[in-house]
Amino acid sequence: MAAKNKFSSRTGVIAATVGSAVGLGTVWRFPNEVQDNGGSVFLLAYLFCVLLMGIPVMLAEFSLGRGSGADAVGSFKKLTPDKPWWIVGAIAVVASYLILSFYIVVSGWTLDYLWLSLTGEISSVPEGVESTAYYSGIMNDAITSGFKPVMWTAIMIFLNLFVLLRGVHKGIERMANTLMPTLFVILVVLCGVSLTLPGASEGVDYFLRPDWSKFNANVLINAVGQAFFSLSLGMGILITYSSYYPKTTRLGRTSVTVSSLVFLVAILMGLIIFPAMKSFGIEGKTEGTALIFVTLPQIFEHMHMTYIWALLFFFLLVVAALTSTVSLGEVVIAFLTGRTGMSRKTACVVIILPLLILSAVSSLSLGPWSHYTLFGMTIFDLLDYFTANIMLPLVAIAVCIYVGHILPKSFLEREMTNNGSMKSLIFPALVFVVRYVSPLLIAIVFINKIIESL
């Protein structure tokens, strides 16, 4: 692989990989899961699942990408050329593109809210208007009004195209090196402000003090799902990005660092939201979009310098959205350039520009076209359900089987030890977990989600 298609430093490796994982799911899905699953017991269950499932599966994907130096499909073709395991990579590539087609719509909402923060609309509730109704109205306009969300989605598509056209080093790596430190600084600042609010300790207590009476099997199942999606497992992203890793990259250290930073983002989000909610007496479920676009603006409304906090937070969301959507696009671009010999410029255009139509359809399915449904779901919801609950778990289980049972044991050992140049104390345990524990946990979540939908 050409040098220009490699990350140039360990910082770039970490920043780009963390950027691919720290998306809107971690920022708004995690607090919702915490509140729905017993508070801090979910946090501990999530940590357990990151350690027992997230890191091992991440290492399995890292080994495929770095060991083959190829894209999500090419890695399987190169390592087992005479067997049809490449189909697993193909499913991952298709899943990434389908996710991108609706995820970039959500990214457009964050861009819209950043603009509303800049203009001051988010920080100024008209006199005599109830704040929940006001922010709910803004959210509905941003999501269901038709042209407006399509316009912001298109802008986000062109931002992605700009980054991806610049390549792996000048585009993805430079973006990550700049934006990821910025994201963490904003999180720390917002966390510091939230923790100094009156009565914030009650929210901290809720978030960090375990109430074991609330622990049950469903909490663990949901924690597996959160760990799965917050680490970008099964999407081909980790395989693709690790193919850009230098051969000197320590995969074990990288997986622990990335997982720790993603977990840190989840912790910081909890320490921003729950203390502020308790301080201002804001109750109710923090459900998905309402948490981000209704509850949090209400919190900012109660704080001094509302304009600044709203601006910082929605800029944070745009950063998280951009780094994640770029990584999804890179999976498909790497596939095209690697499998067809297409130039990167052509591949970027071929992959990104059709989203102007595909993502517009997803966006409109939440508004003017919401009456068009398949299996009782809008196009947006159907894509979300099919990718998250079927395609990604299948890919992750297949990766575990492939690395744990199909490839020789020496392959994973070589990747973990950088061809024997270093020792890996966790290797025996890792092999066992990848072979048996991780696929079992993922299968439990997969089956549970299917049963829930019946």
Buried (B, 14 or more C-beta within 10 A) or exposed (E): EEEEBBBBEBBBBBBBBBBBBBBBBBBBBBBBBBBBBBBBBBBBBBBBBBBBBBBBBBBBBBBBBBBBBBBBBBBBBBBBEEEEBBEBBBBBBBBBBBBBBBBBBBBBBBBBBBBBBBEEBBBEBEEEEEBBEBBBEBBBBBBBBBEBBBBBBBBBBEBBBBBBBBBBBEBBBBBBBEBBEEBBEBBBBBBEBBBEBEEBEBBBBBBBEBEEEEBEEEBBBBBBBBBBBBBBBBBBBBBBBBBBBBEEBBBBEBBBBBBEBBBBBBBBBBBBBBBBBBBBEBEEEBBEBBBBBBBBBBBBBBBEEBBBBBBBBBBBBBBBBBBBBBBBBBBBBBBBBBBEEBEBEEBBBBBBEEBEEBBBBBBBBBBEBBEEEEEEBBBBBBBBBBBBBBBBBBBBBBBBBBBBEBBEEEBBBBBBBBEEEEEBEBBEEBBEBBBEBBBEBBBBBBEBBEEEEE
